Structures are given as structure tokens and as C-alpha cells.
Amino acid sequence: MYSVSDKNINYLMRNWSDSQSGRIQLGSDAHKQMFCRFLLETHHPYKPEEIKWPKLSPEVMEQVAKIPIWDIAIQTEGRASIRVATYAKTITDKLLRAALDMDASEEARHKIALGQLVVAYNILIAPEPDYLAPKDAEWAWLVTGYSECIDSFFAFGLFESAKRFGFFPAELVEIFEPVVQEEARHILFFVNWVAWHRHNLRWWKRPLFFIRTFAVWVFLIWERISIVRGLDDQGEMQDANFAVTGSKQMGINIQPKELFELCLIENKRRMEGYDYRLLRPAIVPFIVQLACKFMKGT
């Protein structure tokens, strides 16, 4: 049995260097081996069914239950797991397939853990939809990967602010810390896959892949604008804007600029233990850095 609080395993999942020495060429087989081994070798083998959920006071239980994200989080993990698993089935490379299968299984494990949390604390959530395999596996994989690059970046800062302000009891922080770190691993794996995949496309396929990637970003930006407006893809009102207003919903008094800077710090901290030759997610941190500079000048 492995506990989510196992210090040795928690250290190993946060600190990893490849045995290969020297410079690694982006898009090379050595690059592929590195980012695949990274994901596989930093896997934390905890089992959700063995998590011992701490007993919370009625006040804290009510506070946790009021966070309007649990059903959204469960559905997000459910969609992510089926999307990654579907894309994995299209891959013939054994090592890359194993890493993608690991990614999918970890997303499914997040869903199970969140489902057990809502049961343990009697949190009411919306009915879950059917999780159908996507018809366009690569598009779904790209949407999942880039979406996690956005959401995980802000989740890092929100999670740390919740810890600092004592919103989550220490026992819950200990349980979810590996889950949050797993998302850091996922997006690191994803951005390296994107670079490797792009380099290995035939020259005439690269413009199409660029257009497809750009279309994913347009889709995700539009999706988040809809969330800000309080609408889901069926046009129904949803209180899902957690990445934007999460600190207020948790009763945490932190200004947007402070939160953005905390997200940048936490993003760097969660990535710094991994081999320096692996690419880091750059788009969202760059945009947030620009936003912080603009805020300083106003």
C-alpha cells in the first residue's frame, strides 16, 4: 500500500533527471525517450480507494461543500481520461503509448478521488454525463493538453493561496498535493510531445498542424469567455468561473495581481525539480507576466 503522504515517493515524483547526458535535440528519439520516461518514472502509485478522508468539523465541511467546482472538476477529469485514452490507441510506438496510457489512467484516478471526496463529505453535484470517445482523437488530445496548460497554471496559485490562508485543512492539503503535482507532470509531458510531434511531421504537414493548434487556442479562449459570461456550451447558466474568481469564492482576500504572481512562482516551483532539458509550458506564463507588468503600470 502506498499512501499519498509517502515522503520518499512524493520526493521522487517531484525530482527527476534523465540518465542520458549532454544536449538533447528537440524532436529526436532521445527527446521522446526522455519525456516518456519522465512521466512513467515519476508516477505516484497511490490508490484512491485507500485514501483515508479526514473528519472535518461541520463548519469546514460546509465551507468545502460550497466551492462550486466539484461537479465540474469530476466531469473535466472524466472527459480528459477518455480523450487521452482514445488518442493513445492511435499510437503504435510502445514507449509513447505506455506514457499516454499512464496519463489517461492518472486522469481517471483524479476523477475517482474527487468522486470519493464528494461522497465522504456529502457534497451534492450535478449528474454526470456519458463520457464518449471523441471522433477526432488528435483534436481532443490537443484540446485536453492545452486546456490543462491553462487551468493547471491557475490551479497552482489557487491551491497555494488556499494553503496559506488555511482554507483547506492540512489533512486535505496532504491528500491533494500529489494530485496537483500530477497535473504539472501532465502539462510538462504534453508540451514536450507537441515539440517532438511537430519536428517529426513531414514539412508539408507542419502548416496544417500549426493551423490546428491555433484553432485549439481560439476554441479554448472562446470557451473561457463563455465561462466568464456564465454560459456553458448549451447556453445554460453555470457558476464555473473558478480560475477567474476562485479566490473570492473561497473567501480568500487576494488581489488579482498577487494571485497571478503566486501562480508564476508556483508554476516555476512545481517544474524546477525536473530535468532542465525538458521544455516548460511557456504560453500562459508569458501572457500572465505581461499582464502583471501592465498591472504594475496602472
N, C-alpha and C positions, 0 to 999 in steps of 0.2 A: 504493500500500500504506500502510495506517495501522497503526502499532504501538500496542499497549495502553499503552506508556510515553510516547507523544507528549505532551509537556508542554502545548502550546498547546490541543490537543483536550481533554485532561484538565481544563484550566482552564475551558474553555467548557462542559463538561458539568456543572461544579460551580457555575457562576456565571451567573445568567440573570435579566434584568429585562424586563418587558413594555414595549413601546413606547407602550402606552396610559397616559396619565397620569390622576391623580385617583383617586377612590374607585371601587371595582368592587362592584356589587351582587351578592351571592350568588344564584345561580340565573339570572342574566341571560345573554344571549347573549355579552356581553363577558367574563363569567366563564368560560363554556365555551370561548371562543376562547383565553383566557389559559392555562387548564390544558392544553388540547390542544397549543397552540404550544409551551408549556414542554416537554412530553415530546418533541415532534418536533424541536425546535431544540437540545436538549441531548443528542441521540443521539450516541454514540461509534461510528464506523463500522469498528471493528476487525473482523478476520475470524479466527475461531478456528483455521482451518487454517493461518494464517500465524504463530501463536504459536510461539516457539522456547522449548521447555521446557528449563530449565537442568539441567545434570548435577548430581546430588546424590550425596553420599557414601553408602555403604551404610547407615551409622547413621541418617542423616537420612531416607533412603528408607524404612527400616523404621519410623521414627517417624511419618512421614506416612501410611504404609500402615495403621498401627494405629488411626488415627482412624476410629471406627465410624459414619461418616456418608456415605461416598461413594455407596453404592448408594441410600441414602435421598434424598440431595441430587439425584441424577440423576433418580430417579423423581418427586420433587417438581416439578422443573423440567419434566419431560415432561408431567405432569398439568396444570401451570399453563399451559403453552403451548397445549394443546388446549382447555382451558376458556376462556381469554381469546379464542382464535381463534373458538371456537363462538359466544360472545356477540357478538363483533364482526360476525358475519354477520347478526345480527338488527337491526343499526343502519343506518338509511338516511342519517343526517346524514354528509356526506362527511368533514368535518374530524374529528369524533369517531371515525368508522370508521377513518380513517387513523391516529389516535393509538392506538386499540385494536389495530390490526394491528401497529403498531410495538412495543407492549407484548408481544404474543404472540411476535413474531419475536425479541425480546431474550430472552424466557424460553427459547425454543428454542435460541438461541445459547448460553445458560448451560449447557444440557444437553450440547450438542456439546463445549464447552470442558471440562466435567467428565469427559466420556467420553474425551477425548483425554488428560487428565491420568492417569486410571487405566491407560490403555494405556501411556503414557510411563513410568510408574513401576511397572508390573506389579502393580497392586493388584487383588486378587480381589474381585468384587462379586456380589451376588445377581442371578439372571436378571431381566431387565426384563419387566414385564407389558405387555399391549397397552394403548395409550392411546386409549380410546374417547371419542368426543364425548358430552358429557353430554346427557341428555334435557331437563333444565331448565337452560337456558343462563344465566338471570339468577342462579339459586341458586348455580350453580357459580362464576360470576364473583364473587359476594359472598363465598363461602367462600374463594376464592383471594385476594381483596383483603384481607379481614380476617385471614386466616392469615398473609399476608406482613407485615401490620402488627405481628403478634406476633413472628414468627420473625426478621424483619429487625432489629427493635429489639434483641433479644438478640445477634444475629449481629454487629451493630456493635461491641458491647462485647467479645465474644469475639475478634473479628478484631483489635481494637486491643490486647487483652491478649496475644494470640499474637505480635504485632509487638514489644511492649515486652519480653516475656520471651525473644525470639529463637527462638520455636518454629518459625516459618516462615523459611526463608532469604529474604534481601532480594529475590532474583530472583522468588520465588513471590509475595511481597507485592506487587511491582510489577505482576505479571500479574493478580492477583485484586482489586486496589484498584478498578479501573473496574467490575468485576462487582458488588462490594459497593455501590458508589455507584449503580449502575443500580437496585438494589433500593430505595434511598432515593427515587429518582425515581418508581418504580412506586407506592410507597405514598402519596407526595405527590399524584400524579395520581389515585389511587383515592379518597382522602378528599375531594378536590375534586369528583370525579364524583358521589360519594354526596350531597354537599350540593346540587350542581346538579340532580341527578336528583330528589331529594326535593322541592325547591322547584318543580319543573315538573310534578309529578304533580297530578292533579285532587284536590281536597280529600278526596273520599271514598275515594281510593286510598292516601292517606298513612298512615292507621292500619294498613292491611294491610302496607305496606312496613315500617313500624316493627316490626310483629309478626314479619315475615320476617327483618329484621335481628337482632332479639332472638333468634330461633330459631337463626340462624347462630352467634351468640356462645355460646349454650348448647351447640350441636354442637361448636364448637371447644374449649370448656372441657372437655367430656366426653372429646373425642378426646385432649387433652393429659393428662387424668387417667389415661386408659388407657395412654398412653405412659409416664407416671411409674411405673405398675404393671408396665410391661414387656410390654404386650399390644398387638397390632395389631388391626385390625377383624375379623380372622378368629379372634381369641383365641389367636394364637401368640405365643410369647415373642420380643421384639425388643429389641435394645440401641439404642434410638432416642432416648433422652432427652438429646439433645445440648444443647438450650437450657438444661437444668437442671444437668447435670453436665459440660458440655463442657470447662470449665477443668481439672477433675480428670482427665478422660480424656486431655487433652493434657499432663498433668504440670505444669500451671501453678498455683503456690501463690497463690491469691487468694481472699479471703473473699467470701461471697455479697453482703454489703453493699457491699464495694468494687467488685464486678462490676456491681451494679445502678447504682451512682453513675457508673461508667465508661460504662455503656450510656446513661444520661441525657446525659452530656457528649458522647458520640459522636453520639447522635441529633440533638442540637442543632447540633453542628458540621457534620454532613452536610446539614442543611436550611438553614443560615443564609445560604448563597450565593444562594438563590432569592428571587424577588420576594416581599416581605413581605406582599403582599395575598393570596397563596395560603394556604389553610388548611394547617395542620400536623397530622399524626396526634396525637391527644390522649389517647385512652383508655388505652393501655398506659403511656405516660409518667406519667399521673396515678396509676394503680394502683401503679406502681413507686415513685413519690415517696412515696406513703402508706406503702408497705412499708418504705422507708428510714427514715421518721420513727419507725415502730414499732420498728425495729431499734435506733435510737438510744436509745429509752427502755427497752430491756431490758438 
